[in-house]
């Protein structure tokens, strides 16, 4: 279950599935604290926060939503909101006019068609303003406990690097990954991939030489392979543990 066959393009479907599940287990060990990094207390807040997170960091969204959530507590509140007031609050998240339109439209749709409550099923969710499959999977997985794979930029980049998928179409990637990862793991796999992308497999310069997935990754070598150099690229609050899991403590301490 190494990356050699994946690199050569000769990996069987069964071997890829086994490699994908090994990768998921290794990510679980490396990022046991993986979770949704948006702050929320109910499904509606998560839906709004996810809409605001488009082209914006979770940190910035979390700085913005306390004021928003204090003022607008229900779908009815958003439906009846003053657009300029909503825009003023969410302006720091960027694209604030379109986002304000989406979250106010969401409120109106929920009031008109769902009794003011967010539905759980995918078909109903994707018909709501501002909600596509990615946002729907975030909501279903984290607010309702229904497993789903969230295909964002981290997921696209990293699963392509890992040779689990080929391409950038979010829907095709979602269904392909569903074939490889155990259903009960879909939501957590999404969180783990995002954590891995932010802390280890960084877009411009992945920390290949300090990665616990190294022998399972056909793209190993895109970043520095020297352990000491790679370790300097690691981010987050569990760098020491990542170094230990990668088995490079001696090389880094020299």
Protein Blocks (a to p, Z undefined) as FASTA:
>chain_A
ZZklmmnopacfklmmmmmmmmmmmmmmmmmmgccfbdcfbfklmmmmmmmmgopafklm
mmmmmmmmmmmmbfklmmmpcfklmmmmmmmnopklmmmmmmmmmmmmmmmmnnopacfb
fklmmmpghiafklmmmmmmmmnopacddddfklmmmmmmnopagcjbfklmmmmmmmmp
cfklmmmmmmmmmmmmmmmmgcklccfklcfklmmpfkgojacfbfklmmmmpgcjklmm
mmmmnopmmmmmZZ
